[in-house]
Amino acid sequence: MKKFIAGLLAGIGICAATTVVAAAVNEYMLTKASYPIYVDGSKYAEDKWPVLNYEGNTYVPLAKFGDLTGLDYVWNDELHRVEIFTEPPQFYSDYNGVVPNFAHVANIDHGKRVSMSDRKSVYYVYDAVDATDAAIEQYIEVLKKQGYSYNSKKSDEDIDYYSKDGLSVGLTMLGYEFNVVITSD
């Protein structure tokens, strides 16, 4: 009987401790949104990063939201927070302030940010109308002032690369889009 009472008290103690720990956790029940999301006329549909709904509010993963809208964002490890920039910053945040931002140089809206699966490359897509010859030449001059030099070994007829300290910035026109491709070598 003493063993039974001791076991019962131990069980009650464990249950009470579990209840205290569980009370500190908030749970939210999100469901996959049953409606489409369109950004500039293009439907967002990605199974790996779905749009979610919670009590009538729509949630899009931050990385995908930034990619869709062109907003620049960065995780500030020192302050332990996410920082979102609504104006094109002077530098792309992906590479800690060492790659000038084409949108800032050309004084145009953000480009669409696309992360590559290799985790070494990011590219920004801009409307070709905004990528005038003068804007591209100005951007190349800014790259050169930052210490980037033309990389003839990496460049080809479709893309011109400028490199510095293990980073390469590629410039290419594809149809109606101008792309800035940033890769770490």
Rosetta silent file (secondary structure, phi, psi, omega in degrees, C-alpha in Angstrom):
SEQUENCE: MKKFIAGLLAGIGICAATTVVAAAVNEYMLTKASYPIYVDGSKYAEDKWPVLNYEGNTYVPLAKFGDLTGLDYVWNDELHRVEIFTEPPQFYSDYNGVVPNFAHVANIDHGKRVSMSDRKSVYYVYDAVDATDAAIEQYIEVLKKQGYSYNSKKSDEDIDYYSKDGLSVGLTMLGYEFNVVITSD
SCORE:     score description
SCORE:     0.000 S_00000001
   1 L     0.000  -38.668  179.767    0.000    0.000    0.000 S_00000001
   2 H   -63.791  -38.248  178.447    2.881    2.360    0.804 S_00000001
   3 H   -65.604  -38.606  179.284    4.348    1.703   -2.657 S_00000001
   4 H   -63.236  -46.249 -179.463    0.972    2.443   -4.236 S_00000001
   5 H   -65.531  -42.145  178.988    0.633    5.761   -2.371 S_00000001
   6 H   -62.842  -41.861  178.352    4.246    6.704   -3.156 S_00000001
   7 H   -65.691  -40.692  178.965    3.655    5.910   -6.852 S_00000001
   8 H   -62.905  -45.781  179.206    0.381    7.838   -6.854 S_00000001
   9 H   -63.892  -39.858  177.606    2.061   10.887   -5.291 S_00000001
  10 H   -63.137  -43.773  178.649    4.947   10.662   -7.787 S_00000001
  11 H   -61.864  -43.056  178.486    2.452   10.464  -10.669 S_00000001
  12 H   -63.627  -40.342  179.599    0.507   13.466   -9.354 S_00000001
  13 H   -63.170  -42.988  179.137    3.777   15.394   -9.005 S_00000001
  14 H   -64.975  -43.692  179.312    4.815   14.610  -12.578 S_00000001
  15 H   -63.563  -41.368  179.820    1.376   15.569  -13.928 S_00000001
  16 H   -64.387  -42.452  179.755    1.387   18.827  -11.960 S_00000001
  17 H   -65.130  -39.842  178.722    4.881   19.707  -13.246 S_00000001
  18 H   -64.156  -40.030  178.921    3.824   18.915  -16.821 S_00000001
  19 H   -63.898  -40.252  179.397    0.766   21.140  -16.460 S_00000001
  20 H   -64.572  -44.837  179.515    2.929   24.035  -15.227 S_00000001
  21 H   -65.644  -44.260 -178.340    5.346   23.674  -18.153 S_00000001
  22 H   -65.126  -31.418 -179.401    2.523   23.291  -20.686 S_00000001
  23 H   -65.163  -23.883 -178.315    0.760   26.392  -19.367 S_00000001
  24 L   -82.134   -8.163 -177.698    3.747   28.521  -20.471 S_00000001
  25 L  -102.879  128.342  174.628    3.386   27.431  -24.129 S_00000001
  26 L   -97.170  131.924  177.897    0.890   29.140  -26.422 S_00000001
  27 L  -111.832  140.465  179.097   -0.400   27.052  -29.260 S_00000001
  28 L  -125.508  133.330 -179.779   -1.926   28.468  -32.420 S_00000001
  29 L   -98.555  104.538  178.249   -3.917   26.442  -34.897 S_00000001
  30 L  -102.051  147.389  177.437   -3.103   27.632  -38.407 S_00000001
  31 E  -124.165  153.363  177.363   -4.659   26.195  -41.516 S_00000001
  32 E   -65.200  131.231 -178.514   -3.485   26.308  -45.109 S_00000001
  33 L   -61.571  136.106 -178.501   -5.229   29.230  -46.813 S_00000001
  34 L   -93.139    6.919 -177.342   -7.992   28.077  -49.123 S_00000001
  35 L  -124.160  154.412 -178.662   -7.705   31.174  -51.301 S_00000001
  36 L   -80.422  157.150  173.711   -4.988   32.291  -53.728 S_00000001
  37 E  -117.162  128.234  178.465   -2.463   35.085  -53.153 S_00000001
  38 E  -116.606  135.791  175.871   -1.490   37.227  -56.142 S_00000001
  39 E  -123.735  116.139 -177.938    1.509   39.566  -56.285 S_00000001
  40 L    50.163   42.118  176.444    1.595   41.907  -59.266 S_00000001
  41 L    84.477   -5.763  179.322   -0.716   39.568  -61.162 S_00000001
  42 E  -103.438  133.212 -178.944    1.301   36.406  -60.464 S_00000001
  43 E   -77.743  131.099  175.141   -0.172   33.677  -58.298 S_00000001
  44 E   -87.374  122.812  178.335    1.923   32.596  -55.314 S_00000001
  45 L  -148.785  105.181  178.477    1.826   28.822  -54.979 S_00000001
  46 L  -142.250  113.688 -177.229    4.533   26.983  -53.100 S_00000001
  47 L   -64.929  -34.074 -177.986    3.773   23.769  -51.220 S_00000001
  48 L   -69.578  -32.464 -179.078    6.952   23.912  -49.156 S_00000001
  49 L  -126.947   71.905 -174.052    6.130   27.421  -47.832 S_00000001
  50 L   -72.356  157.531  170.952    2.314   27.640  -47.887 S_00000001
  51 L   -77.786  134.626 -176.989    0.203   30.665  -47.101 S_00000001
  52 E  -117.142  159.145  178.522   -1.502   30.096  -43.757 S_00000001
  53 E  -126.978  137.012  175.072   -4.631   31.445  -42.101 S_00000001
  54 E  -138.459  113.575  178.680   -5.248   32.069  -38.408 S_00000001
  55 L    48.786   45.721  176.304   -8.581   33.482  -37.286 S_00000001
  56 L    83.525    1.471  178.111   -9.133   35.285  -40.593 S_00000001
  57 E  -105.874  140.154 -177.170   -5.583   36.660  -40.830 S_00000001
  58 E   -97.337  135.537 -179.920   -3.229   35.624  -43.619 S_00000001
  59 E  -124.825  127.714  177.095    0.373   34.641  -42.910 S_00000001
  60 L  -118.707  134.211  177.764    3.113   34.327  -45.512 S_00000001
  61 L   -53.196  135.559 -174.358    6.609   33.128  -44.507 S_00000001
  62 H   -54.524  -44.726 -179.296    8.830   36.204  -44.154 S_00000001
  63 H   -60.062  -41.692 -179.890   11.497   34.996  -46.576 S_00000001
  64 H   -71.459  -36.826  177.549    8.882   34.373  -49.254 S_00000001
  65 H   -60.575  -44.427  177.682    7.141   37.691  -48.510 S_00000001
  66 H   -62.762  -42.573  178.992   10.445   39.481  -49.056 S_00000001
  67 H   -62.430  -41.898 -176.813   11.058   37.546  -52.263 S_00000001
  68 H   -70.037  -40.554 -173.862    7.559   38.331  -53.563 S_00000001
  69 H   -94.625  -15.699 -176.298    7.509   42.018  -52.742 S_00000001
  70 L    83.856    0.910  177.365   11.176   42.818  -53.221 S_00000001
  71 L   -66.459  140.315 -179.635   11.442   44.109  -49.662 S_00000001
  72 E   -92.296  136.759 -179.320   14.899   43.634  -48.254 S_00000001
  73 E  -142.126  158.172  179.978   15.170   41.907  -44.901 S_00000001
  74 E  -154.492  148.128  172.192   17.944   40.555  -42.729 S_00000001
  75 E   -87.799  120.031  177.840   18.352   38.680  -39.462 S_00000001
  76 E   -90.483   99.306 -175.343   20.340   40.902  -37.069 S_00000001
  77 L   -65.224  -34.737 -178.600   22.231   38.281  -35.084 S_00000001
  78 L   -66.413  -41.259 -178.494   23.665   40.815  -32.663 S_00000001
  79 L   -97.309   -4.178  179.332   20.235   42.210  -31.672 S_00000001
  80 L    55.397   58.215  179.204   18.348   38.914  -32.242 S_00000001
  81 E  -156.326  160.869  174.208   15.683   40.399  -34.467 S_00000001
  82 E   -92.790  137.091  177.129   14.458   40.584  -38.043 S_00000001
  83 E  -120.750  129.223 -178.644   14.893   43.934  -39.773 S_00000001
  84 E  -115.245  134.583 -178.720   12.805   44.851  -42.836 S_00000001
  85 E  -111.844  124.291 -179.151   13.710   47.728  -45.135 S_00000001
  86 L   -88.636  -20.209  175.050   10.960   49.451  -47.114 S_00000001
  87 L  -104.485  147.193  177.262   13.349   51.611  -49.153 S_00000001
  88 L   -58.981  119.435  178.835   16.075   50.052  -51.272 S_00000001
  89 L   -72.124  166.303 -179.019   19.115   50.036  -49.008 S_00000001
  90 L   -64.914  -32.506 -179.110   22.496   51.131  -50.280 S_00000001
  91 E  -127.165  152.483  173.337   23.753   47.523  -50.124 S_00000001
  92 L   -69.387  132.886 -176.498   22.092   44.123  -50.504 S_00000001
  93 H   -72.732  -20.038 -177.634   21.663   42.689  -47.006 S_00000001
  94 H   -58.388  -27.367 -172.684   22.460   39.130  -48.125 S_00000001
  95 H  -123.629   36.212  171.408   26.158   39.856  -48.143 S_00000001
  96 L    51.402   45.131  172.385   26.653   42.101  -45.096 S_00000001
  97 L    73.680   28.083  179.162   26.952   45.407  -46.881 S_00000001
  98 L  -116.380   -4.949  177.852   29.556   44.545  -49.486 S_00000001
  99 L  -118.493  114.043  179.445   27.426   44.362  -52.660 S_00000001
 100 E   -58.122  145.612 -178.615   25.889   47.664  -53.820 S_00000001
 101 L   -89.428  120.648 -179.236   22.129   47.547  -54.434 S_00000001
 102 H   -57.697  -41.738 -178.529   21.199   48.217  -58.074 S_00000001
 103 H   -61.044  -38.468  178.797   17.810   49.686  -57.075 S_00000001
 104 H   -67.608  -45.590 -178.518   19.525   52.216  -54.820 S_00000001
 105 H   -64.128  -44.829 -176.333   22.078   53.189  -57.475 S_00000001
 106 H   -83.836   -5.026 -178.989   19.474   53.439  -60.275 S_00000001
 107 L    56.885   50.579  178.957   16.926   55.125  -57.969 S_00000001
 108 L  -126.335  175.438  178.775   14.208   52.594  -58.823 S_00000001
 109 L   -68.301  163.407  176.379   11.901   50.300  -56.838 S_00000001
 110 L   -51.415  150.033  170.343   13.081   47.093  -55.206 S_00000001
 111 L   -90.937  168.676  175.602   13.760   44.138  -57.426 S_00000001
 112 E   -82.486  123.085 -177.762   12.240   40.734  -56.824 S_00000001
 113 E   -89.077  130.578  179.463   14.646   38.728  -54.640 S_00000001
 114 E  -129.509  120.705  177.079   15.053   35.044  -55.493 S_00000001
 115 E   -87.783  137.202  177.722   17.136   32.653  -53.371 S_00000001
 116 L   -90.382  153.367 -177.077   18.744   29.765  -55.192 S_00000001
 117 L   -67.757  -18.063 -179.420   18.665   26.257  -53.754 S_00000001
 118 L   -74.922   -7.530  179.988   22.473   26.086  -53.681 S_00000001
 119 L    60.178   12.097  177.181   22.414   28.620  -50.775 S_00000001
 120 L  -112.780  -11.108 -173.194   25.375   30.346  -52.436 S_00000001
 121 E  -131.029  144.110  173.344   23.431   32.477  -54.885 S_00000001
 122 E  -137.648  141.937  172.604   20.725   35.114  -54.786 S_00000001
 123 E  -132.662  153.477 -179.676   19.462   37.076  -57.693 S_00000001
 124 E  -117.034  131.828 -176.579   17.401   40.205  -58.023 S_00000001
 125 E  -109.095  129.399  179.100   15.059   40.695  -60.959 S_00000001
 126 E  -124.838  153.994  175.077   14.242   44.156  -62.277 S_00000001
 127 E   -66.291  132.843 -177.710   12.042   45.363  -65.110 S_00000001
 128 L   -60.054  -25.921  178.669   14.220   45.894  -68.174 S_00000001
 129 L   -62.104  -35.004 -179.752   12.638   49.340  -68.639 S_00000001
 130 L   -78.803  -18.641 -176.212   14.342   50.470  -65.404 S_00000001
 131 L   -94.039   67.289  178.873   17.692   48.992  -66.451 S_00000001
 132 L   -70.124  161.191  177.146   18.760   51.673  -68.863 S_00000001
 133 H   -56.690  -41.126 -179.473   22.266   51.631  -70.300 S_00000001
 134 H   -64.127  -40.743  179.972   23.082   54.676  -68.168 S_00000001
 135 H   -66.067  -40.407  179.514   21.812   52.960  -64.982 S_00000001
 136 H   -67.443  -43.697  177.693   23.832   49.810  -65.712 S_00000001
 137 H   -61.390  -41.319  178.047   26.982   51.817  -66.481 S_00000001
 138 H   -62.609  -41.310  179.240   26.489   53.782  -63.256 S_00000001
 139 H   -63.887  -42.616  178.464   26.092   50.510  -61.330 S_00000001
 140 H   -61.040  -40.559  177.610   29.292   49.107  -62.853 S_00000001
 141 H   -62.478  -41.052  177.880   31.135   52.263  -61.780 S_00000001
 142 H   -64.628  -42.097  176.328   29.827   51.832  -58.212 S_00000001
 143 H   -58.105  -45.795 -179.395   30.956   48.188  -58.239 S_00000001
 144 H   -62.803  -40.051  177.716   34.422   49.257  -59.381 S_00000001
 145 H   -63.878  -27.777  178.183   34.609   51.909  -56.644 S_00000001
 146 L   -83.343   -1.145  177.438   33.802   49.142  -54.150 S_00000001
 147 L   100.083    4.397  177.457   36.783   47.152  -55.440 S_00000001
 148 L   -79.244  144.392  176.409   35.025   44.789  -57.869 S_00000001
 149 E  -130.185  153.795 -179.393   36.770   44.097  -61.160 S_00000001
 150 E   -60.097  131.264 -178.190   35.566   42.543  -64.399 S_00000001
 151 L  -107.782   93.091 -176.673   36.023   38.767  -64.280 S_00000001
 152 L   -69.136  -25.798 -179.826   36.693   37.648  -67.858 S_00000001
 153 L   -71.419  -32.712 -177.628   37.197   34.009  -66.809 S_00000001
 154 L   -92.972  -27.251 -177.557   33.695   33.749  -65.343 S_00000001
 155 L   -72.220  153.804  173.007   31.867   36.028  -67.813 S_00000001
 156 L  -142.459 -167.210 -175.650   30.384   34.783  -71.067 S_00000001
 157 L   -69.188  -16.554 -177.740   28.216   36.178  -73.868 S_00000001
 158 L   -99.822  -23.223 -174.079   25.098   36.121  -71.647 S_00000001
 159 L  -146.955  135.275  176.575   26.391   37.489  -68.345 S_00000001
 160 E  -102.942  127.632 -179.842   29.125   39.870  -67.203 S_00000001
 161 E  -108.986  141.648  173.142   30.667   39.123  -63.805 S_00000001
 162 E  -122.835  129.747 -171.515   32.486   41.493  -61.462 S_00000001
 163 E  -125.388  154.252  177.010   34.351   39.833  -58.594 S_00000001
 164 E  -165.418  129.734  171.641   35.948   40.710  -55.264 S_00000001
 165 L    46.616   47.514  175.820   37.031   38.642  -52.240 S_00000001
 166 L    81.563    5.211  175.483   35.162   35.445  -53.176 S_00000001
 167 E  -115.782  142.907  175.017   31.966   37.206  -54.300 S_00000001
 168 E  -127.503  138.927  177.673   30.810   37.643  -57.861 S_00000001
 169 E  -116.285  115.010 -179.924   28.104   39.993  -59.116 S_00000001
 170 E  -100.568  141.255  179.223   26.659   38.984  -62.470 S_00000001
 171 E  -122.010  124.474 -177.615   24.694   41.347  -64.706 S_00000001
 172 E  -150.072  146.972  176.227   22.457   39.931  -67.401 S_00000001
 173 E  -107.402  120.635  178.748   19.440   40.903  -69.491 S_00000001
 174 E  -123.132  104.167 -178.629   16.954   38.073  -69.987 S_00000001
 175 L    61.484 -119.388 -179.101   13.974   39.021  -72.127 S_00000001
 176 L   -98.002   18.824 -177.837   12.145   41.819  -70.329 S_00000001
 177 E  -127.675  141.218  171.826   14.125   41.407  -67.114 S_00000001
 178 E  -106.038  131.531 -176.420   17.457   42.687  -65.899 S_00000001
 179 E  -119.506  136.888  169.517   19.093   40.412  -63.325 S_00000001
 180 E  -109.570  114.177 -177.191   21.759   41.036  -60.715 S_00000001
 181 E  -106.346  124.051 -179.173   23.129   37.623  -59.721 S_00000001
 182 E  -115.263  123.137 -179.399   25.221   37.462  -56.547 S_00000001
 183 E  -132.024  145.667  172.184   27.224   34.312  -55.893 S_00000001
 184 E   -97.928  130.407 -175.970   29.845   33.310  -53.391 S_00000001
 185 L   -73.685    0.000    0.000   32.652   31.385  -55.078 S_00000001
